Amino acid sequence: MAAARQAPADSRDTAAPLGFAARVCAHAFAQPAPDFATLFTRFAPRALGACGLLMMLGVTLNIGTVLRAIEPEATLINDPVAEWLDAAS
């Protein structure tokens, strides 16, 4: 680092060439409008994430109602482990 401090300062011209800004702007505005496939590729993961969050929110808010609705049916299902333990005792 000491050698770098002792090196002479860079005296080269660092300014952009004449017309550089105009070329950059012209190139930016010359790009074609994005087509449907490009927009779909860009926004599909965001839409999938938003739909997933809405789905989880819907399940979370309605899980109590769903469990109360299927509780009578769940008691009718035979549990093989419980039957085996009953038979063993």
Distance bins in CASP14 RR format, pairs under 12 A and 6 or more apart:
PFRMAT RR
TARGET T0000
AUTHOR 0000-0000-0000
RMODE 2
METHOD distances of the structure
MODEL  1
1 7 0 0 0 0 0 1 0 0 0 0 0
4 10 0 0 0 0 0 1 0 0 0 0 0
15 21 0 0 0 0 0 1 0 0 0 0 0
16 22 0 0 0 0 0 1 0 0 0 0 0
16 23 0 0 0 0 1 0 0 0 0 0 0
16 24 0 0 0 0 1 0 0 0 0 0 0
17 23 0 0 0 0 1 0 0 0 0 0 0
17 24 0 0 0 0 0 1 0 0 0 0 0
19 25 0 0 0 0 1 0 0 0 0 0 0
19 26 0 0 0 0 1 0 0 0 0 0 0
19 27 0 0 0 0 0 1 0 0 0 0 0
20 26 0 0 0 0 0 1 0 0 0 0 0
20 27 0 0 0 0 0 1 0 0 0 0 0
21 27 0 0 0 0 0 1 0 0 0 0 0
21 28 0 0 0 0 0 1 0 0 0 0 0
22 28 0 0 0 0 0 1 0 0 0 0 0
22 29 0 0 0 0 0 1 0 0 0 0 0
23 29 0 0 0 0 0 1 0 0 0 0 0
23 30 0 0 0 0 0 1 0 0 0 0 0
24 30 0 0 0 0 0 1 0 0 0 0 0
25 31 0 0 0 0 0 1 0 0 0 0 0
31 38 0 0 0 0 0 1 0 0 0 0 0
32 38 0 0 0 0 1 0 0 0 0 0 0
33 39 0 0 0 0 1 0 0 0 0 0 0
34 40 0 0 0 0 1 0 0 0 0 0 0
34 41 0 0 0 0 1 0 0 0 0 0 0
34 42 1 0 0 1 0 0 0 0 0 0 0
34 43 0 0 0 0 0 1 0 0 0 0 0
35 41 0 0 0 0 0 1 0 0 0 0 0
35 42 0 0 0 0 0 1 0 0 0 0 0
36 42 0 0 0 0 0 1 0 0 0 0 0
36 43 0 0 0 0 0 1 0 0 0 0 0
36 44 0 0 0 0 0 1 0 0 0 0 0
37 43 0 0 0 0 0 1 0 0 0 0 0
37 44 0 0 0 0 0 1 0 0 0 0 0
38 44 0 0 0 0 0 1 0 0 0 0 0
39 46 0 0 0 0 0 1 0 0 0 0 0
39 47 0 0 0 0 0 1 0 0 0 0 0
40 46 0 0 0 0 0 1 0 0 0 0 0
40 47 0 0 0 0 1 0 0 0 0 0 0
40 48 0 0 0 0 0 1 0 0 0 0 0
41 47 0 0 0 0 0 1 0 0 0 0 0
43 49 0 0 0 0 0 1 0 0 0 0 0
43 50 0 0 0 0 1 0 0 0 0 0 0
43 51 0 0 0 0 0 1 0 0 0 0 0
44 50 0 0 0 0 0 1 0 0 0 0 0
44 51 0 0 0 0 0 1 0 0 0 0 0
45 51 0 0 0 0 0 1 0 0 0 0 0
45 52 0 0 0 0 0 1 0 0 0 0 0
46 52 0 0 0 0 0 1 0 0 0 0 0
46 53 0 0 0 0 0 1 0 0 0 0 0
47 53 0 0 0 0 0 1 0 0 0 0 0
47 54 0 0 0 0 0 1 0 0 0 0 0
48 54 0 0 0 0 0 1 0 0 0 0 0
48 55 0 0 0 0 0 1 0 0 0 0 0
49 55 0 0 0 0 1 0 0 0 0 0 0
49 56 0 0 0 0 1 0 0 0 0 0 0
49 57 0 0 0 0 0 1 0 0 0 0 0
50 56 0 0 0 0 0 1 0 0 0 0 0
50 57 0 0 0 0 0 1 0 0 0 0 0
51 57 0 0 0 0 0 1 0 0 0 0 0
51 58 0 0 0 0 0 1 0 0 0 0 0
52 58 0 0 0 0 1 0 0 0 0 0 0
52 59 0 0 0 0 1 0 0 0 0 0 0
52 60 0 0 0 0 0 1 0 0 0 0 0
53 59 0 0 0 0 0 1 0 0 0 0 0
53 60 0 0 0 0 0 1 0 0 0 0 0
54 60 0 0 0 0 0 1 0 0 0 0 0
54 61 0 0 0 0 0 1 0 0 0 0 0
55 61 0 0 0 0 0 1 0 0 0 0 0
55 62 0 0 0 0 0 1 0 0 0 0 0
56 62 0 0 0 0 0 1 0 0 0 0 0
56 63 0 0 0 0 0 1 0 0 0 0 0
57 63 0 0 0 0 0 1 0 0 0 0 0
58 64 0 0 0 0 0 1 0 0 0 0 0
58 65 0 0 0 0 0 1 0 0 0 0 0
58 66 0 0 0 0 0 1 0 0 0 0 0
59 65 0 0 0 0 0 1 0 0 0 0 0
59 66 0 0 0 0 1 0 0 0 0 0 0
59 67 0 0 0 0 0 1 0 0 0 0 0
60 66 0 0 0 0 0 1 0 0 0 0 0
62 68 0 0 0 0 0 1 0 0 0 0 0
62 69 0 0 0 0 1 0 0 0 0 0 0
63 69 0 0 0 0 0 1 0 0 0 0 0
63 70 0 0 0 0 0 1 0 0 0 0 0
64 70 0 0 0 0 0 1 0 0 0 0 0
64 71 0 0 0 0 1 0 0 0 0 0 0
65 71 0 0 0 0 0 1 0 0 0 0 0
66 73 0 0 0 0 0 1 0 0 0 0 0
66 74 0 0 0 0 0 1 0 0 0 0 0
67 73 0 0 0 0 0 1 0 0 0 0 0
67 74 0 0 0 0 1 0 0 0 0 0 0
68 74 0 0 0 0 0 1 0 0 0 0 0
70 76 0 0 0 0 0 1 0 0 0 0 0
70 77 0 0 0 0 0 1 0 0 0 0 0
71 77 0 0 0 0 0 1 0 0 0 0 0
75 82 0 0 0 0 0 1 0 0 0 0 0
77 83 0 0 0 0 0 1 0 0 0 0 0
78 84 0 0 0 0 0 1 0 0 0 0 0
78 86 0 0 0 0 0 1 0 0 0 0 0
79 85 0 0 0 0 1 0 0 0 0 0 0
79 86 0 0 0 0 1 0 0 0 0 0 0
80 86 0 0 0 0 0 1 0 0 0 0 0
80 87 0 0 0 0 0 1 0 0 0 0 0
81 87 0 0 0 0 0 1 0 0 0 0 0
81 88 0 0 0 0 0 1 0 0 0 0 0
82 88 0 0 0 0 0 1 0 0 0 0 0
82 89 0 0 0 0 0 1 0 0 0 0 0
83 89 0 0 0 0 0 1 0 0 0 0 0
END
